[in-house]
Amino acid sequence: MAARKRLICAATELAEGGKAVLFKTAHENRMVPGFAVRHRGAVRAYLNRCAHVAMELDWRPGEFFDQSGLYLICATHGALYAPESGACIDGPCRGGALVRLAVEESDGGIFLIEDQ
């Protein structure tokens, strides 16, 4: 199966520890919400779905970081996720993880790498 790159935003739209960019992507034969954030200089993307219960994480659209700006947090369950890996480090899903999506930063853009 070939992969394709899809532009989801300009690289400048993702500030370190700031608001995420939201997008839709195909997953398990349906369109689902995803998000991309910048953490420690790198862009990471995940499905917008808590590992505990399949609910969206953000407490306001695009707001995923906790007050410290160090962790992603589920607004419903309070689960904390490591931004660099998606691993749940505290809360009801401890040991679980967010579903990671492939992204690439190049030519001033953030691209989602999708299977066709």
Contacts in CASP RR format, 6 or more apart in sequence:
PFRMAT RR
TARGET T0000
AUTHOR 0000-0000-0000
METHOD contacts of the structure
MODEL  1
MAARKRLICAATELAEGGKAVLFKTAHENRMVPGFAVRHRGAVRAYLNRC
AHVAMELDWRPGEFFDQSGLYLICATHGALYAPESGACIDGPCRGGALVR
LAVEESDGGIFLIEDQ
1 115 0 8 1.000
1 116 0 8 1.000
2 115 0 8 1.000
2 116 0 8 1.000
3 102 0 8 1.000
3 113 0 8 1.000
3 114 0 8 1.000
3 115 0 8 1.000
3 116 0 8 1.000
4 113 0 8 1.000
4 114 0 8 1.000
4 116 0 8 1.000
5 104 0 8 1.000
5 111 0 8 1.000
5 112 0 8 1.000
5 113 0 8 1.000
5 114 0 8 1.000
6 111 0 8 1.000
6 112 0 8 1.000
6 114 0 8 1.000
7 109 0 8 1.000
7 110 0 8 1.000
7 111 0 8 1.000
8 21 0 8 1.000
8 23 0 8 1.000
8 36 0 8 1.000
8 45 0 8 1.000
8 103 0 8 1.000
8 110 0 8 1.000
8 111 0 8 1.000
8 112 0 8 1.000
9 21 0 8 1.000
9 23 0 8 1.000
9 36 0 8 1.000
9 109 0 8 1.000
9 110 0 8 1.000
10 108 0 8 1.000
10 109 0 8 1.000
10 110 0 8 1.000
11 43 0 8 1.000
11 105 0 8 1.000
11 108 0 8 1.000
11 109 0 8 1.000
11 110 0 8 1.000
12 108 0 8 1.000
13 21 0 8 1.000
13 110 0 8 1.000
14 20 0 8 1.000
14 21 0 8 1.000
14 36 0 8 1.000
14 37 0 8 1.000
14 38 0 8 1.000
14 43 0 8 1.000
14 110 0 8 1.000
15 38 0 8 1.000
16 38 0 8 1.000
16 39 0 8 1.000
16 40 0 8 1.000
16 41 0 8 1.000
17 37 0 8 1.000
17 38 0 8 1.000
17 39 0 8 1.000
17 65 0 8 1.000
17 69 0 8 1.000
17 83 0 8 1.000
18 37 0 8 1.000
18 38 0 8 1.000
18 65 0 8 1.000
18 69 0 8 1.000
19 62 0 8 1.000
19 63 0 8 1.000
20 35 0 8 1.000
20 36 0 8 1.000
20 37 0 8 1.000
20 58 0 8 1.000
20 62 0 8 1.000
20 63 0 8 1.000
20 64 0 8 1.000
21 35 0 8 1.000
21 36 0 8 1.000
21 62 0 8 1.000
21 110 0 8 1.000
22 33 0 8 1.000
22 34 0 8 1.000
22 35 0 8 1.000
22 48 0 8 1.000
22 58 0 8 1.000
22 61 0 8 1.000
22 62 0 8 1.000
23 33 0 8 1.000
23 34 0 8 1.000
23 35 0 8 1.000
23 36 0 8 1.000
23 112 0 8 1.000
24 31 0 8 1.000
24 32 0 8 1.000
24 33 0 8 1.000
24 34 0 8 1.000
25 31 0 8 1.000
25 32 0 8 1.000
25 34 0 8 1.000
25 47 0 8 1.000
25 101 0 8 1.000
25 112 0 8 1.000
25 114 0 8 1.000
26 32 0 8 1.000
26 114 0 8 1.000
27 47 0 8 1.000
27 99 0 8 1.000
32 47 0 8 1.000
32 48 0 8 1.000
32 49 0 8 1.000
33 47 0 8 1.000
33 48 0 8 1.000
33 49 0 8 1.000
33 56 0 8 1.000
34 45 0 8 1.000
34 46 0 8 1.000
34 47 0 8 1.000
34 48 0 8 1.000
34 101 0 8 1.000
35 45 0 8 1.000
35 46 0 8 1.000
35 48 0 8 1.000
35 57 0 8 1.000
35 58 0 8 1.000
35 62 0 8 1.000
35 64 0 8 1.000
36 43 0 8 1.000
36 44 0 8 1.000
36 45 0 8 1.000
36 101 0 8 1.000
36 103 0 8 1.000
36 110 0 8 1.000
36 112 0 8 1.000
37 43 0 8 1.000
37 44 0 8 1.000
37 45 0 8 1.000
37 64 0 8 1.000
37 65 0 8 1.000
37 72 0 8 1.000
37 83 0 8 1.000
38 44 0 8 1.000
39 83 0 8 1.000
39 84 0 8 1.000
40 83 0 8 1.000
40 84 0 8 1.000
42 84 0 8 1.000
43 103 0 8 1.000
43 105 0 8 1.000
43 110 0 8 1.000
44 83 0 8 1.000
44 84 0 8 1.000
44 86 0 8 1.000
44 100 0 8 1.000
44 103 0 8 1.000
45 100 0 8 1.000
45 101 0 8 1.000
45 102 0 8 1.000
45 103 0 8 1.000
45 112 0 8 1.000
46 72 0 8 1.000
46 86 0 8 1.000
46 98 0 8 1.000
46 99 0 8 1.000
46 100 0 8 1.000
46 101 0 8 1.000
47 98 0 8 1.000
47 99 0 8 1.000
47 101 0 8 1.000
48 56 0 8 1.000
48 57 0 8 1.000
48 58 0 8 1.000
49 55 0 8 1.000
49 56 0 8 1.000
49 57 0 8 1.000
49 98 0 8 1.000
49 99 0 8 1.000
50 56 0 8 1.000
50 57 0 8 1.000
50 74 0 8 1.000
50 76 0 8 1.000
50 77 0 8 1.000
50 79 0 8 1.000
50 93 0 8 1.000
51 79 0 8 1.000
51 81 0 8 1.000
51 88 0 8 1.000
51 93 0 8 1.000
51 96 0 8 1.000
51 97 0 8 1.000
51 98 0 8 1.000
52 74 0 8 1.000
52 77 0 8 1.000
52 79 0 8 1.000
52 88 0 8 1.000
52 91 0 8 1.000
52 92 0 8 1.000
52 93 0 8 1.000
53 76 0 8 1.000
53 77 0 8 1.000
55 74 0 8 1.000
55 76 0 8 1.000
55 77 0 8 1.000
57 64 0 8 1.000
57 72 0 8 1.000
57 73 0 8 1.000
57 74 0 8 1.000
57 75 0 8 1.000
57 76 0 8 1.000
57 81 0 8 1.000
57 98 0 8 1.000
58 64 0 8 1.000
58 75 0 8 1.000
59 73 0 8 1.000
59 75 0 8 1.000
64 72 0 8 1.000
64 73 0 8 1.000
65 71 0 8 1.000
65 72 0 8 1.000
65 73 0 8 1.000
65 83 0 8 1.000
66 72 0 8 1.000
66 73 0 8 1.000
66 80 0 8 1.000
70 83 0 8 1.000
71 80 0 8 1.000
71 81 0 8 1.000
71 82 0 8 1.000
71 83 0 8 1.000
71 89 0 8 1.000
72 80 0 8 1.000
72 81 0 8 1.000
72 82 0 8 1.000
72 83 0 8 1.000
72 86 0 8 1.000
72 98 0 8 1.000
73 79 0 8 1.000
73 80 0 8 1.000
73 81 0 8 1.000
74 81 0 8 1.000
74 93 0 8 1.000
77 91 0 8 1.000
77 92 0 8 1.000
77 93 0 8 1.000
78 91 0 8 1.000
78 92 0 8 1.000
79 88 0 8 1.000
79 90 0 8 1.000
79 91 0 8 1.000
79 92 0 8 1.000
79 93 0 8 1.000
79 94 0 8 1.000
80 88 0 8 1.000
80 89 0 8 1.000
80 90 0 8 1.000
80 91 0 8 1.000
81 87 0 8 1.000
81 88 0 8 1.000
81 89 0 8 1.000
81 97 0 8 1.000
81 98 0 8 1.000
82 89 0 8 1.000
85 97 0 8 1.000
85 100 0 8 1.000
86 97 0 8 1.000
86 98 0 8 1.000
86 100 0 8 1.000
87 95 0 8 1.000
87 96 0 8 1.000
87 97 0 8 1.000
88 94 0 8 1.000
88 95 0 8 1.000
88 96 0 8 1.000
88 97 0 8 1.000
88 98 0 8 1.000
101 112 0 8 1.000
101 113 0 8 1.000
102 112 0 8 1.000
102 113 0 8 1.000
102 114 0 8 1.000
103 110 0 8 1.000
103 111 0 8 1.000
103 112 0 8 1.000
103 113 0 8 1.000
104 110 0 8 1.000
104 111 0 8 1.000
104 113 0 8 1.000
105 111 0 8 1.000
END
